[in-house]
Amino acid sequence: MGQPDITMTPQSDRLPPALHLPCRLARWLAPLGLVLFAGNAEALSFRADFVSSTYQTQAGDSFTDLLLEHQGGVLIRSTVTTGLANISTAVHAAGVTSNYSILLTTSFQVAVAGTYTFQVGTDWGRGGAAALLDGTTGTILSERVITDDVWWNNNWSDPDVFTTTSTFAVGDSVTLAWVGFEGCCGGSTTIRFSVDGGAYQNLTEPNFDAYAIVPEPSTALLFGLGLIGLALKGGRRARS
């Protein structure tokens, strides 16, 4: 796999095995991993998970820390979608618009080599993070954390648009994840992508299908285990 863009912080930690999981974290295995077994096995799918949360992203937080905070909240709703465009609290989170966190994920194998740029238009009043993970092992390859109040004003030219870039080779197995926190009046979230400087498109199955190969079920399962492993690892810091 190519090197991630310098706007993301490279990581080298390998996740511990997710065995004998606490019940609070084990419940996340189904929505984050086994979900990819369901439905059309040939279709690229995405996940949007909303939970209650009052957490404020802090200086020094990592993606692992924020994932743990997200997993510690009470589940509002988990949804499998055909894309990460216009993910709104009104539709995807039972109308909850305050004190929540959102986790957006997808896993795939790269079908077209190139430099991929992802932009997030969102309302994360309490900050958030993006991470690139190895889709087989769950290892964090790169991440970017922001502590600012993010509100993009429904304008892709706004400076609060959250951008990350990575270079992929054909066959790379990857997971993309974004987690954000909102205190009040949350709006919708849309993620779009560009390849090798081309035109941006919303990150949806029809638009991204040509660039991605759906992972095998074993990869999906490892992804679910990996995210739980991240939370277990991060808990040592966040709860110390």
N, C-alpha and C positions, 0 to 999 in steps of 0.2 A: 504494500500500500504506500502511496506517496505521502510526503510530509504534509501535515496540516498547515493552514495559513498561520502567519505569525500573530494574528489577532486572537488566536486561541492558545491556551496554555497547555503544552504537552504533558501527558501523564505516563507513568510507567508501572504503576501499582497493578499487580494481578489480584483479582478478587479471590477471597477464600471460598471454599466449598460451602454451598448453602444447605447444610444438613442440620437436622434437629432444630428447625426454625421455630422461633416463638410464634404463637398463634396470631399475634397482631400483625406480623410481617408475612406469615404464610398465606394469609388471605389474598395477598397481592400476586401470588404465583399465577392464579387463574386469569385475571384480567390482563396481566402483562406478558405472560408467556403462552399459555395454552390457548388463548384467544385465537392465535393464528392457525390452530387446527380446524376451527369452525369455518363454515361457509365455503365459498369457492376456493379450492386449494390453489388455483392458478391465478388468482387475483391479488394484486398488491393491496394491502390494507393498512389502515392507520388507527391509532387509538387516542381517545381523549378521556382523561380521568380527572374529575373534579372532587376535591375534598374540602371540608371546613378547615380554615387555618387563619391565625392572626400573626403569623411569623413575618418579621422584617429581615430581608437579606442584609447581612453584615459584612464589613470588611474582613477578609480572611476566610470567608465561607468558600467551600468548594461545591461542585455539583453533588458530590456524595452527601455533604451536609444538608443541602437543600432537598435532595431526594428523601433523606430520612425525615426531615420536617414534614414533607408532603405526605409520606406514608403514615405519619403519626396522626393525621387528621381523620375525622369521621367521613366516610365515603358519602358523597352526594349522588354522583352518577358516573358510570363508566360506559363509554360508547365506542363501538367499532364503526369507523367511517370510511368513505371512499376517497377522502382527502382532508387536508388541514386548511380549509378555506371557510371563512365565516363561522368559526366555532364559537358560538355565543352561549352565554349563560342562560338566556331565555329558552333556547332550544335544547342545549346539551347539559344543563345543570339545574333543571327544575325551577328556573327563574331566579335562582340565588344570584345576587349581584354584589355581595360584600363579604369580606372575611373568608376568602377561599384561596386555594391554590389549584393550578392546572398542570397536568403532565401530558405532553403530546409525544407520541413515539411511532416509529416505523422501522422495520428491519428488511433488508434486501441484499442481494448480491449485485455488484455493479456490472452492467452490460456494456456501457460505453465509457472508455477512459477519458479523463479530462479534469479540469478544475471546476468544482461545483461551489457556487455561492448560494447561501440560504439567507433570506431576509424574513424577519418576523415583524408584522404590524400588529401591535397589541396594546393592552392596558394592564401593565404590571406595576401598580403603584408602590409595591414593596420589593421590587427587583426580581431577579430570576437568573437563569443560567441556560446555556446550551451545551450539549456534550456529544462527542462522536465516540462510539464504543465499537470494539471488535465484536462482530455479530456472532462469533463462535465461542469466544472465551469470556466475553463481558468486560474485558480490559478497557479502561478509559484511555483512548488515544489522544484526545485533546478536549479542552473545555474552555468556556468563557463565562464569567460571572459578572453581573452588573448589580450594583446596589442602589442605583438611582430610581427615582419615580419615572417609569416609562409610560408615555402616552403619545401615540403616533399621529393623533388627529386625523386618522383615515387618509393620510397623505404619505406616499412612499418616499417623498423627498424630505420628510421631517427628520431631524437629527436623532430622534428617539427610535427610529427603525433599527432593529437589533440584527446585526449582520455577522455571519461566520463563513469561512471559506476553507475547503479541503480539496486535496488532489487525490483522485482515485485511479486505480488500475482495474482493468477488466478482471472480474472474478473476486475482487475484494468483497468480503462479507462484513457488512456494517449495520449498526443500529444508530439512528438519529434520535435524540431526546431533547426536549425543551421543558423546563419547569419554571413557572412564574407564580407570583403572589400578589393578591389584590385586596385592598382594604375597603374601598367604596366605589360603587357605581361602575362596576366592571363592564367593559364592552366586549366586542368580538375579537377573535384572533385569526389572522390569516398568515400562512407561511408561503412564500414563493421561492422559486429557484431559477438559477441561470447556469448554463454550462459553457465554459470557455468564453465568457463575455457575451454570450448571445442574449436574446430577448428574455425577459423574465416571464415565467408562467406560474400560476398557482400550483402548489404542491398537492396535486390530486392524482388519482389512479390513471385517468385518461391521459393526463399531461406527462406523467412520470413513467408510464409503463414501458416506453421504449428504452429507458435508461436503467431499468432494474429487472432483476430476476427474483421471483419469490423464493425465500429460503426454504430449505427442507424443514420438516417438523422438528427435528432434533435441534436445529439452530434456534428455532422459536422457543423451544423449551429452555435451552441454555440461556437465552436472553432473559427470560423470566427469572431464572435462578440467579443470573448475574446481577440484576437490579436489586434483588433482595440481599444478595451478598454485599452490594454497595452500602445498603442501609445498615447492615450489621457492622460493617467496617467503620462507617461514618459515626455510628452511635457512640463509639469510644471517645470521639472528640466532642460531639455535640452535647452529650450528656455528662461530660466530665466537669 
